[in-house]
Amino acid sequence: MASTAAKTERITILGTPQFKAFLTGEAKREGISVSELIRRRCQNRQQERDEDLLLSLAEEVRTATENAQRALNKGLHDAEQALAELSRGA
């Protein structure tokens, strides 16, 4: 029978004693293991990048919408002018 537990792999990193102390202190302050601290911080970074991308895309949509609105308004204005000229000439 296959196990439903998440598969994990060990990751070994090297750092200074000060870096290890920093990680240990941060993990203790948050009440989690160093491994969980690293997982959460890395996942948060990805979420931040995703949010930045969404904000950028939203800004592009806003700009495109404003440009489209200006083009439509100009088209309507030009059409109204053409109709007015036709009315005067008829």
N, C-alpha and C positions, 0 to 999 in steps of 0.2 A: 504494500500500500504506500502511495506517495505521501510524503510529508507536506503539510500545508504551511509550515513555518517558512518565513522569508529566508532566502539564501543570503548569506553574508560572506564577506571576504575580509581578511585582515589587511590593513594598510599601515605601513610603518613609515613614519616621517622622522627626520632628524631636525633638531633645533637646539638652540642654546638653553642652558639651565634657566635663564631669565624668561625665555619664551614658554618653556614648560611650566614655570611657576605662574606666568600670566594665564595660561590656559587653565591650569588647575584652579587658580583663584576665581576666574570668570565662571567656571563650571560650578564651583562651590557656592558662589554668590547666587547663581540661578537655580541651585538645587538639582543639578543634573550631572551626568558623567561627562568627561572630556569628549568622549566619542559623540555623545548626543549634542554637546555644544558645537562641535565642528560640523556635524550634519545640519543642524538648524541654521548656523551662520551661512553655510554654503547654499542651502536651499533658499534662504532669504535673499542672498545675492542674485540668484536666478530670478526670483520673483520681482526684485527691483529692476532687473534688466527687462523683464517682460512688461512691467508697468511703464518703464521709460519708452519702450517700443509702442505700446498702446497710446501713450500720450502723444508721441510723435505722429502716429497715424491719425489720431483724432484731430491734431492741428492741421495736417494735410487735408483732411476731409472738410474742416471748417474753411480753410483757404479756398479750396476748390468750390465749395458751396457759395462763398461770397463772390468769387469770379463768375460763376454761372448766373447768380442773381443779377450782377451788373450787366452781363451780356444779354440776359432776358429783358431787363429794363430798357437797355439801349435799343434792342429789337422792337419792343413795344412802342417806344418813343418814335423810332424811325417809321414804323407802320402807321402810327397816328398822323405823323407829318405827311406821309404819302397820301393817306385817305383825305386829309384836309386839303391838300393841293388838288387832288382829283375833284373834290366837291366844289372848289372855287372855279375850276376850269370847265365844269360841266354846265 
